[in-house]
Amino acid sequence: MQGTQVPLDYSIHVDTIYSQIDDLYYWVHPRAGTIPGDPATVVLAMQKYYRIGDDYFGTVFEMRTHDVGQTWVGPIEHDGTLSRRRYGEGMDMVICDFSPQWHAATGKLIGMGHTAIYADNTDVPLLRAKNIPVYDAYSVYDEATHTWTPFKLLEIPDDKFYAIGGAGMQRLELPNGDMLVPCYYRLGSEFVWERTMWACTVLRCSFDGETVTYLEHGTELLNDTWSGLAEPSLTRFKGKYYMTLRGQKGEVGYVTSGDDGLHYDQPQVWKWDDGSDLRSYNTQQHWITHSDGLFLVYTRDTGSNGHVCRHRSPLFIAQVDPDRLVLLRDTERVLLEDRGADLGNFSTINVTADVSYVFANECLIAPGCQQYGCDGSVFAIKLQWNKPNGEMGP
């Protein structure tokens, strides 16, 4: 009937773009940025997670597609610019959780993440050691040569941000070119498992084409549990800002909103529209934002996935009620089936007005996980919209 409003819908297509089983490592942190064009280019960063230690990361590699996922190039190693380097006496530093994102004001692709510091000849990062900092860090992509600049550390004058990170972040660009960068930080310079708390905030930063500069930060968000909040992701929908946050150490996920991108209400637990808990805990969630609908991608406890680390498989998507800050249970769909692997370090991106992507990898953490079918694959999950996305946001 003429004038009838077509409901927003999408199809799901899963491609395996890389697969590898190796006794030494598996791939993690597949995070991508879109370079606008006809067609757009998607630059996907990922890195090796070595099995010999906890959070033992190697150099950042790149895969890319110039035809919206029909073909992929890589993985290509960025040794020397996104690899380990010396940090003081007897220590090395590496960038991890590296997330590329287009910066329209300068026409540059910026990758941001945070650092891990290791003592010589050790395979456990000093993230939790006394007086060892964690830095937000960044690098800029050269589209012509397909190279990244050597990563730089973001300088923040406030001493409270002694250990600050942006794992898997979704950030935003403001109309004047400033960036809103969601981060989490440790309260105090000393890590003590039983007492350490984590809080979240949003940094406003400028970028001149080469250097990211801290300008200010917003609300310091902390919940009343014993561990705090971490790994926030940010989006903007119909003029309002929304942030999803990871609860630490077994805690559930949280959500909050605000009007200006810097200041937010007290976070509330993610729930379904019937009032029950989502049961997504100690892991990330990320947004997919369409002009006609707001969506969350997440993992959760299904009651039958206890064999997966922190119930991080299957990978789900559901639509958000932005007024009530709840998920609509009837809209939940599976993006990736459970094959025994941890899918928690995924990412989301809008590529064109018709296509969004979710990138995920199989973390081979749990002993015996391969009996369920996982093989270390990296997946590109294509969402084909039935209506154009009028706002090409994050």
C-alpha positions as CSV (number, residue, x, y, z in Angstrom):
1,M,0.0,0.0,0.0
2,Q,1.3,3.4,-0.9
3,G,2.7,5.3,2.1
4,T,3.1,2.2,4.2
5,Q,6.3,2.3,6.4
6,V,8.6,-0.6,5.8
7,P,10.0,-2.0,9.1
8,L,13.7,-2.0,9.4
9,D,15.2,-5.5,8.8
10,Y,18.5,-7.1,7.7
11,S,19.9,-10.3,6.4
12,I,23.0,-12.0,7.9
13,H,25.8,-13.5,5.8
14,V,28.9,-15.1,7.5
15,D,32.2,-15.3,5.7
16,T,35.3,-17.0,7.0
17,I,38.1,-14.7,5.9
18,Y,41.0,-16.4,7.6
19,S,41.6,-19.7,9.5
20,Q,44.7,-20.9,11.3
21,I,45.5,-23.5,14.0
22,D,48.9,-23.0,15.5
23,D,50.4,-24.4,18.7
24,L,52.0,-21.1,19.6
25,Y,49.2,-18.5,19.1
26,Y,45.7,-17.7,17.8
27,W,44.4,-14.4,16.4
28,V,42.5,-11.8,18.5
29,H,41.1,-8.3,18.3
30,P,39.7,-8.2,14.8
31,R,38.8,-4.5,14.6
32,A,38.1,-2.5,11.4
33,G,37.8,1.0,10.1
34,T,36.1,2.2,6.9
35,I,37.8,4.5,4.4
36,P,35.0,6.2,2.4
37,G,35.0,5.7,-1.4
38,D,33.3,4.0,-4.3
39,P,33.7,1.3,-3.2
40,A,34.7,1.9,0.4
41,T,37.9,0.3,1.7
42,V,37.8,-1.7,5.0
43,V,41.0,-2.0,7.0
44,L,40.9,-4.8,9.5
45,A,43.5,-4.9,12.3
46,M,44.2,-8.1,14.4
47,Q,47.1,-9.5,16.3
48,K,48.5,-12.8,17.6
49,Y,47.8,-13.9,21.2
50,Y,50.6,-16.2,22.2
51,R,49.5,-19.3,24.2
52,I,52.5,-19.1,26.5
53,G,51.1,-16.4,28.8
54,D,48.2,-14.3,29.9
55,D,47.6,-11.3,27.5
56,Y,50.8,-11.9,25.6
57,F,50.4,-9.9,22.4
58,G,52.4,-9.7,19.3
59,T,52.6,-7.2,16.3
60,V,49.4,-5.8,14.8
61,F,48.6,-7.3,11.4
62,E,46.3,-5.9,8.7
63,M,43.7,-7.4,6.4
64,R,41.7,-5.3,4.0
65,T,39.0,-5.4,1.3
66,H,38.4,-2.9,-1.5
67,D,35.2,-4.5,-2.7
68,V,33.1,-4.6,0.5
69,G,34.1,-8.1,1.5
70,Q,34.2,-10.0,-1.8
71,T,38.0,-10.4,-1.5
72,W,40.5,-9.9,1.3
73,V,44.2,-9.1,1.3
74,G,46.5,-10.3,4.1
75,P,47.3,-10.8,7.0
76,I,50.1,-8.3,6.5
77,E,52.5,-7.7,9.4
78,H,53.2,-4.1,10.5
79,D,56.6,-4.8,12.1
80,G,58.5,-1.8,13.4
81,T,55.5,0.5,13.7
82,L,52.9,-1.6,15.5
83,S,55.2,-4.1,17.1
84,R,57.1,-4.3,20.4
85,R,59.6,-1.6,21.3
86,R,61.8,-0.8,24.3
87,Y,60.3,1.0,27.3
88,G,62.8,2.0,29.9
89,E,65.3,-0.4,31.3
90,G,64.5,-4.1,31.0
91,M,61.0,-3.7,29.6
92,D,59.1,-3.8,26.3
93,M,55.9,-2.1,25.2
94,V,53.3,-3.2,22.6
95,I,50.0,-1.7,21.5
96,C,46.9,-3.9,21.7
97,D,43.1,-3.8,21.3
98,F,43.9,-1.6,18.2
99,S,40.8,-0.1,16.7
100,P,40.9,1.9,13.4
101,Q,38.2,4.5,12.8
102,W,37.8,7.2,10.0
103,H,38.3,10.8,11.0
104,A,36.3,12.9,8.5
105,A,37.7,16.3,9.4
106,T,41.3,15.3,8.3
107,G,40.5,12.5,6.0
108,K,42.7,10.1,8.0
109,L,42.2,6.6,9.5
110,I,43.2,6.6,13.1
111,G,43.9,3.4,15.1
112,M,43.6,3.7,18.8
113,G,44.3,1.1,21.6
114,H,46.3,0.8,24.7
115,T,49.7,-0.5,25.8
116,A,50.9,-3.6,27.5
117,I,54.3,-3.6,29.1
118,Y,56.4,-6.7,29.6
119,A,59.6,-7.3,31.6
120,D,62.5,-8.8,29.6
121,N,62.1,-12.5,28.9
122,T,58.6,-12.7,30.4
123,D,55.3,-13.6,28.9
124,V,53.0,-11.9,31.4
125,P,52.3,-8.2,31.0
126,L,53.0,-5.8,33.9
127,L,49.5,-4.3,33.6
128,R,48.8,-5.2,37.2
129,A,52.1,-4.3,38.7
130,K,52.7,-1.4,41.1
131,N,53.8,1.8,39.4
132,I,53.6,0.4,35.8
133,P,51.4,2.7,33.7
134,V,49.0,1.8,30.9
135,Y,48.7,4.3,28.1
136,D,46.1,5.1,25.5
137,A,48.0,4.9,22.2
138,Y,47.4,5.7,18.6
139,S,48.7,5.4,15.0
140,V,47.7,7.0,11.7
141,Y,47.2,5.1,8.4
142,D,48.7,6.0,5.1
143,E,46.2,4.8,2.5
144,A,48.6,5.2,-0.4
145,T,51.3,2.9,1.1
146,H,49.1,0.8,3.3
147,T,51.3,1.5,6.3
148,W,50.8,2.8,9.9
149,T,52.9,5.4,11.6
150,P,54.9,4.3,14.7
151,F,52.4,4.3,17.6
152,K,52.4,7.3,19.9
153,L,51.2,7.6,23.5
154,L,48.4,9.9,24.4
155,E,49.6,12.5,27.0
156,I,47.0,13.1,29.7
157,P,48.0,15.6,32.4
158,D,45.7,14.3,35.1
159,D,47.6,11.9,37.4
160,K,44.4,9.9,38.1
161,F,44.8,8.4,34.6
162,Y,47.9,6.6,35.5
163,A,46.7,3.3,34.0
164,I,44.1,4.0,31.2
165,G,42.9,2.0,28.3
166,G,40.4,1.8,25.5
167,A,40.0,-1.9,24.7
168,G,37.8,-2.5,21.7
169,M,36.4,1.1,21.9
170,Q,33.8,2.6,19.7
171,R,34.5,6.4,19.6
172,L,32.8,9.3,17.9
173,E,33.8,12.4,15.9
174,L,32.1,15.7,16.7
175,P,31.1,18.2,14.0
176,N,34.2,20.3,14.8
177,G,36.5,17.3,14.3
178,D,37.1,16.7,18.0
179,M,36.9,13.0,19.1
180,L,35.0,11.5,22.0
181,V,37.1,8.6,23.2
182,P,35.6,6.2,25.8
183,C,38.2,4.8,28.2
184,Y,38.5,2.9,31.5
185,Y,41.1,3.5,34.1
186,R,42.4,2.0,37.3
187,L,41.8,3.8,40.6
188,G,45.3,4.0,42.1
189,S,48.7,3.0,40.8
190,E,48.8,-0.3,42.6
191,F,46.9,-3.4,41.5
192,V,45.5,-5.6,44.3
193,W,43.0,-8.2,43.0
194,E,40.9,-8.0,46.1
195,R,40.6,-4.2,46.2
196,T,41.4,-2.7,42.8
197,M,38.5,-0.7,41.2
198,W,38.1,0.4,37.6
199,A,36.1,3.4,36.4
200,C,35.1,4.7,32.9
201,T,35.0,8.2,31.4
202,V,35.0,9.8,27.9
203,L,37.9,11.9,26.8
204,R,37.4,14.8,24.4
205,C,40.5,15.0,22.1
206,S,41.6,17.0,19.1
207,F,43.4,15.6,16.1
208,D,45.5,17.8,13.6
209,G,46.3,15.0,11.1
210,E,49.3,13.8,13.1
211,T,48.8,14.2,16.8
212,V,45.9,13.4,19.2
213,T,45.7,15.9,22.0
214,Y,43.7,15.5,25.3
215,L,41.4,18.4,26.0
216,E,39.1,17.3,28.8
217,H,37.1,14.4,30.2
218,G,33.6,13.9,31.3
219,T,31.7,12.0,34.0
220,E,33.7,9.5,36.0
221,L,31.5,6.5,36.0
222,L,31.8,3.9,38.8
223,N,29.3,1.4,40.0
224,D,28.9,0.2,43.6
225,T,30.3,-3.3,43.1
226,W,33.7,-4.4,44.3
227,S,35.3,-4.3,40.8
228,G,33.9,-1.4,38.8
229,L,33.4,-0.8,35.1
230,A,35.6,-1.2,32.0
231,E,35.9,-1.4,28.2
232,P,33.1,1.2,27.3
233,S,31.8,1.7,23.8
234,L,30.0,4.8,22.6
235,T,27.4,5.7,20.0
236,R,25.0,8.4,19.0
237,F,21.4,7.8,18.0
238,K,18.8,10.5,17.1
239,G,20.8,13.2,18.9
240,K,21.5,11.3,22.1
241,Y,24.7,9.5,23.3
242,Y,24.7,5.9,24.6
243,M,27.5,4.0,26.2
244,T,27.7,0.3,27.0
245,L,30.2,-0.9,29.6
246,R,31.7,-4.1,30.7
247,G,31.3,-5.2,34.4
248,Q,34.6,-6.5,35.7
249,K,35.3,-9.8,37.5
250,G,32.1,-11.6,36.9
251,E,29.9,-8.6,36.9
252,V,27.1,-8.1,34.4
253,G,27.1,-5.5,31.5
254,Y,25.8,-1.9,32.0
255,V,24.4,0.8,29.9
256,T,24.0,4.6,30.3
257,S,23.0,7.6,28.2
258,G,23.7,11.4,28.1
259,D,22.9,14.5,26.1
260,D,26.4,15.9,25.2
261,G,28.7,12.9,24.8
262,L,30.8,13.8,27.9
263,H,28.3,13.6,30.8
264,Y,26.2,10.5,31.6
265,D,23.7,9.1,34.1
266,Q,24.5,6.4,36.6
267,P,24.9,3.1,34.6
268,Q,22.2,0.5,34.9
269,V,22.3,-3.2,34.3
270,W,21.5,-4.4,30.8
271,K,18.0,-6.0,30.9
272,W,15.4,-7.4,28.6
273,D,12.1,-5.5,28.0
274,D,10.4,-8.0,30.4
275,G,12.7,-6.9,33.2
276,S,14.9,-9.9,33.3
277,D,18.7,-9.6,33.2
278,L,20.6,-10.1,29.9
279,R,23.2,-12.2,31.7
280,S,26.1,-10.9,29.7
281,Y,29.0,-10.6,32.1
282,N,32.7,-9.8,32.3
283,T,32.9,-9.1,28.6
284,Q,32.4,-6.5,25.9
285,Q,29.3,-5.4,24.1
286,H,29.3,-3.1,21.0
287,W,26.8,-1.1,19.1
288,I,25.5,-1.2,15.5
289,T,23.8,2.1,14.8
290,H,21.3,2.6,11.9
291,S,19.3,5.8,11.4
292,D,16.1,3.8,12.0
293,G,17.2,1.6,14.8
294,L,19.8,1.0,17.6
295,F,21.3,-2.5,18.1
296,L,23.6,-4.2,20.6
297,V,25.9,-7.1,19.8
298,Y,26.8,-9.3,22.8
299,T,27.4,-12.7,24.2
300,R,25.4,-14.1,27.2
301,D,24.8,-17.1,29.4
302,T,22.2,-19.3,27.5
303,G,22.1,-22.0,30.1
304,S,23.8,-24.4,27.7
305,N,27.1,-22.7,26.9
306,G,29.1,-23.3,30.1
307,H,31.8,-25.1,28.1
308,V,32.8,-21.7,26.6
309,C,35.0,-19.2,28.6
310,R,32.6,-16.8,30.3
311,H,29.8,-18.0,28.1
312,R,31.2,-15.9,25.2
313,S,29.5,-17.9,22.4
314,P,27.1,-17.7,20.6
315,L,27.3,-14.1,19.4
316,F,23.9,-12.4,19.4
317,I,22.3,-9.1,18.2
318,A,19.1,-7.5,19.4
319,Q,17.5,-4.1,19.0
320,V,17.6,-1.6,21.8
321,D,14.7,0.5,23.2
322,P,16.6,3.8,23.5
323,D,14.1,5.4,25.8
324,R,14.0,2.5,28.4
325,L,17.6,1.4,27.8
326,V,16.5,-2.3,27.5
327,L,16.8,-4.9,24.8
328,L,13.8,-6.2,22.9
329,R,13.8,-9.9,23.4
330,D,11.7,-10.7,20.3
331,T,14.4,-9.1,18.1
332,E,17.3,-11.3,19.3
333,R,19.1,-13.2,16.5
334,V,22.2,-15.3,16.4
335,L,25.2,-13.9,14.4
336,L,27.6,-16.8,15.1
337,E,26.7,-20.2,16.4
338,D,28.6,-21.8,19.3
339,R,31.6,-23.8,18.1
340,G,33.3,-24.0,21.5
341,A,35.5,-20.9,21.1
342,D,35.4,-17.5,22.9
343,L,33.9,-14.9,20.6
344,G,34.1,-12.0,23.1
345,N,36.7,-9.8,21.4
346,F,34.5,-8.9,18.4
347,S,33.9,-5.5,16.8
348,T,31.2,-3.7,14.7
349,I,31.3,-1.2,11.9
350,N,29.1,0.6,9.3
351,V,30.7,0.3,5.9
352,T,28.1,1.7,3.4
353,A,24.5,2.9,3.7
354,D,23.4,-0.7,3.0
355,V,26.0,-2.8,4.8
356,S,27.3,-3.1,8.4
357,Y,29.8,-5.7,9.6
358,V,30.6,-7.6,12.7
359,F,34.1,-9.0,12.9
360,A,34.8,-11.9,15.3
361,N,37.6,-14.4,15.9
362,E,37.7,-17.8,17.7
363,C,39.8,-17.5,20.8
364,L,41.0,-21.1,21.5
365,I,41.1,-20.6,25.3
366,A,39.3,-23.5,26.9
367,P,41.1,-26.9,26.8
368,G,39.4,-29.2,24.4
369,C,37.4,-26.5,22.7
370,Q,38.1,-27.8,19.2
371,Q,35.9,-30.8,19.9
372,Y,33.0,-28.4,19.3
373,G,34.2,-27.4,15.8
374,C,36.2,-24.2,16.3
375,D,39.4,-23.9,14.2
376,G,40.8,-20.4,14.9
377,S,38.7,-18.7,12.2
378,V,38.3,-15.0,11.7
379,F,34.8,-14.1,10.6
380,A,33.3,-11.2,8.7
381,I,29.5,-11.1,9.4
382,K,27.7,-9.0,6.9
383,L,24.4,-7.3,7.8
384,Q,22.6,-6.2,4.7
385,W,19.9,-3.6,5.5
386,N,16.6,-3.4,3.8
387,K,16.6,0.4,4.2
388,P,19.5,2.7,3.7
389,N,21.3,4.0,6.8
390,G,20.8,7.7,6.8
391,E,23.5,8.4,9.3
392,M,26.8,6.7,8.7
393,G,27.9,6.7,12.3
394,P,30.0,4.1,14.2
